[in-house]
Amino acid sequence: MMNHTLNAAAAAIPLHRSRSARAGYRATVRAWVTPFNVWAVVIIAAGLPITYARFTQGLASVTNLTDASPWGLWIGFDVLCGVALAAGGFVMASAVHLFGLHDYKPLVRPAILTGFLGYFFVVIGLMYDLGRPWRLPYPLFYSPGVTSVMFEVALCVALYLTVQFIEFCPAVFEWLGWRSARQWAVRLTIGASAFGVILSTLHQSALGALFLIAPGKVHPLWYSPHIPILFFISAVAAGMSMVIVESTLSHRAFPVQTAGHDITEMDRLVLGLGKAAAVVLMTYFALKCLALAHGRHWHLLLTPYGAWWLVEMLGFVLLPCVMFTTAVRKSRAGWARWAAVVTVCGIVLNRLNVSIITYRWNAPDRYVPNWREIIISLMIVTLGLLSFRWIVTRMAVLRDDLSDAALLRPPTRFSDGAMTS
């Protein structure tokens, strides 16, 4: 009888292990086969052959660009929108490290990471448009065009990408457990932040200055001699709004990393950013109206393009400004988050209006993006999101900074909602 029981127990052990293995396999599959991961695989799989065709057969094989319309979606969306939405890095770094608003410190690292990845993939998108990535150092070291606005943009973006990497190094060194290197990186933070503000002011405005050479091609409602200032101010609003959007999405997508955050405190920070964004948006709205009056283009508001200008200004500038103001007065953080979403959409719309929609507005042959261009832009955005997720789940970006004692332990990795060493 005892032997029979032992044999039955021994036979049950492999069965139990088999069931545990199957359960673990199913859990792993459920963790990896998510809607986001599936869409990411589909988009990347579609983008890789287009990438091969672009770099082997040229722009004509995958784009609708021409000599008359040499700038398309990869410049209007990937570069202009990407740089504007990545402005949250210098906005938050300057607020905390230079102006002493230390209450906003929990938002600094996510903003810097978003900015760093944004600029990095802006460069990737630019490589798709320019081609020959191996010649990237040429305009900086071999043949600098110091009288060109494009050279100034390239130089500032390259330097600022380096600055943001330095600002993010403390998180990297914490992950690696390099205590001394982290301390040196922290000492460079204030200087890097100050240099980053200078560089951001230069290249954010210089992107608008690129269109000063095309006064007859950009529609008069969007063209202004002061477009560099308008680009910079709108980028500040975009940066603040993007910080709000990023923090909102991060709390939903990474509950383990944000478990230690006080929701009430985060709402207070969101309302503080909303108050500042409302001021910046109202300033931008006033300057746009002054530019309209300075150009004496009031009569153009009665045209179809005038109606589109009013949609942008009233629906995506004045409306979020009012939403931010109302949210602050009524202490409604949810309203501020929705206002941030509207603002981000408005900045994207403005950059596309200037670079694509109203560019060569009176020409008979207008540029329309090829579907392959759209796939490449989606692939770049997807790679940016995947990179953000990979870094956030491993480094101290959303969670509190590690203590010095913790820096001596091996790197910490988050996986499937649990922390493991």
Buried (B, 14 or more C-beta within 10 A) or exposed (E): EEEEEEEEEEEEEEEEEEEEEEEEEEEEEEEEEEEEEEEBEEBBEBBEEBBEEBBEEEBEEBBBBEEEBEBBBBBBBBBBBBBBBBBBBBBBBBBBBEEEBEEBBBBBBBBBBBBBBBBBBBBBBBBBBEEEEEEBEEBEEEEEEEEEBEBBBBBBBBBBBBBBBBBBBBBBBBBBBBBEBBEEBEEBBEEBBBBBBBBBBBBBBBBBBBBBEEEEBBBBBBBBEBBBBBBBBBBBBBBBBBBBBBBBEBBEBBEBBBEEBEEEEBBBBBBBBBBBBBBBBBBBBEBBEEBBEEBEBEEBEEEEBBEBBEEBBEBBBBBBBEBBBBBBEEEBBEBBBBBBBBBBBBBBBBBBBBBBBBBBBEEEEBBEBBEBBEBBBBBBBBBBBBBBBEBBBBBBBBBEBBEEEEBEEEEBEBEEEEEEE
